[in-house]
């Protein structure tokens, strides 16, 4: 009887944790979709709208949405073409009041105004080879869409697992979840394969077309890759150097030996590719970790594909998991 009680408490704890995760990831998915829609509309205004300077007649600082509580925003009122308008205005760097003139984006088809985005310029450049991802070539709109799809996929697996754990007779959901997992693993494997190929081509372009230079080292740094471990044998690091170039400071990848020997104000031989506006140490051999990741996901894809279509299936009990 005591064992049954412990089993019940364990299942109850698992149910509560799963419900909390579903609520958290569901909320994060909603936020990602919200910001994606906002960015999509903003890009529509940037593409089809026109910049117009208007005179602010009044400002309302009342909170009208949850977003107003986390930003310094107000709702400015103004006239344009003998018609009254109102739009949300975030006051990041300047304070806007009645009588001020501001530039807004006007979309004739929607007959609406929006505040243009302001993108801060970085004080120095970081090489793409340091934190490489071909996703950096995507616009913010597509990054938000991708994030929403990833979160929605996690949410699907959590909800499916919860339903199957409560109603084990719903074997169709179990089968659908396994098929979705195969598709997800295949998609991830294809993406990281493309990412690895793009990284190799980018690295080879800098190595082949880079012009030899000598620059002054300002500082060196290293960052551990992956999760922390007590065993130093399995630790892997990424080594960087911040150097002074003609166009300002740049952070570039270097080798482990260079990290151990370089000091501030030392001179470092680098390769600078003007067409890519990127640079790296002349002896940097690239990050082989970009080639390991796609191999890992292809292995997972093949394992789950074999288990789903070729491995003999045992009879499922009500205590079996989703996957």
Residue pairs with C-beta under 8 A, 6 or more apart in sequence:
14 165
15 162
15 165
18 158
18 161
18 162
18 165
19 162
21 158
22 155
22 158
22 159
22 162
25 151
25 154
25 155
25 158
26 155
28 151
29 148
29 151
29 152
29 155
32 144
32 147
32 148
32 151
33 148
35 144
36 141
36 144
36 145
36 147
36 148
39 140
39 141
39 144
40 141
41 114
42 114
42 117
43 139
43 141
44 107
45 105
45 107
45 114
45 116
46 105
46 116
46 117
48 107
48 108
48 109
49 105
49 106
49 107
49 108
49 114
50 105
50 106
50 108
51 103
51 104
51 105
51 106
51 116
52 80
52 103
52 104
52 105
52 106
52 113
53 101
53 102
53 103
53 104
54 78
54 79
54 80
54 85
54 101
54 102
54 104
54 113
55 78
55 79
55 99
55 100
55 101
56 76
56 77
56 78
56 96
56 97
56 98
56 99
56 100
56 101
56 102
57 77
57 78
57 79
57 98
58 76
58 77
58 98
59 74
59 75
59 76
59 77
59 89
59 96
59 97
59 98
60 74
60 75
60 76
60 77
60 86
61 74
61 75
62 75
63 69
64 75
67 73
68 88
71 90
72 90
72 91
72 92
73 88
73 89
73 90
73 91
74 88
74 89
74 91
74 96
75 86
75 87
75 88
75 89
76 86
76 87
76 89
76 96
76 102
77 84
77 85
77 86
78 84
78 85
78 86
79 85
80 106
80 113
85 112
85 113
87 104
87 112
87 113
87 114
87 115
88 115
89 96
89 102
89 115
90 115
92 118
93 118
96 102
102 115
103 116
104 113
104 114
104 115
104 116
105 113
105 114
105 115
105 116
106 112
106 113
107 113
107 114
123 248
123 249
124 242
124 248
124 249
124 250
124 251
125 247
125 248
125 249
125 250
125 251
125 277
126 250
126 251
127 250
127 251
127 252
127 253
127 278
127 279
127 280
128 136
128 202
128 276
128 278
129 199
129 202
129 203
129 206
129 252
129 253
129 278
129 280
129 284
129 286
129 287
130 238
130 240
130 251
130 252
130 253
132 195
132 199
132 202
132 287
132 290
133 195
134 194
134 195
134 198
134 199
135 143
135 146
135 195
138 146
153 180
153 184
156 177
156 180
157 177
157 180
157 181
157 322
160 173
160 174
160 176
160 177
160 322
161 177
161 321
161 322
163 170
163 173
164 170
164 173
164 174
164 177
164 321
164 322
165 321
165 322
168 316
168 317
168 318
168 319
168 320
169 318
171 316
174 316
174 322
177 322
177 323
178 304
178 308
178 323
179 308
181 304
181 323
182 301
182 304
182 305
182 308
185 297
185 300
185 301
185 304
186 301
188 297
189 294
189 297
189 298
189 300
189 301
192 293
192 294
192 297
193 294
193 298
195 290
195 293
195 294
196 290
196 291
196 293
196 294
199 286
199 287
199 290
200 286
200 290
200 291
202 276
203 280
203 286
205 273
205 275
205 276
206 271
206 273
206 276
206 278
206 279
206 280
207 271
207 280
209 273
209 275
210 270
210 271
210 272
210 273
210 279
210 280
210 282
211 271
211 272
211 273
211 274
212 269
212 270
212 271
212 282
213 245
213 269
213 270
213 271
213 272
213 279
214 267
214 268
214 269
214 270
215 243
215 244
215 245
215 267
215 268
215 270
216 243
216 244
216 265
216 266
216 267
216 268
217 241
217 242
217 243
217 262
217 263
217 264
217 265
217 266
217 267
217 268
218 241
218 242
218 243
218 244
218 249
218 264
218 265
219 241
219 242
219 264
220 239
220 240
220 241
220 242
220 254
220 258
220 259
220 262
221 239
221 240
221 241
221 242
222 237
222 238
222 239
222 240
222 259
223 237
223 238
223 240
224 235
224 236
224 237
225 236
225 237
225 238
225 289
226 236
229 235
236 289
237 256
238 253
238 287
239 253
239 254
239 255
239 256
239 258
239 259
240 251
240 252
240 253
240 254
241 251
241 252
241 254
241 258
241 259
241 262
241 268
241 281
242 249
242 250
242 251
243 249
243 250
243 251
243 252
243 268
243 270
245 272
245 279
250 279
252 270
252 279
252 280
252 281
252 284
253 280
253 281
253 284
253 287
254 262
254 268
254 280
254 281
254 284
255 281
255 283
255 284
255 285
257 283
258 268
258 281
258 283
262 268
268 281
269 281
269 282
269 283
270 279
270 280
270 281
270 282
271 279
271 280
271 281
271 282
272 278
272 279
273 279
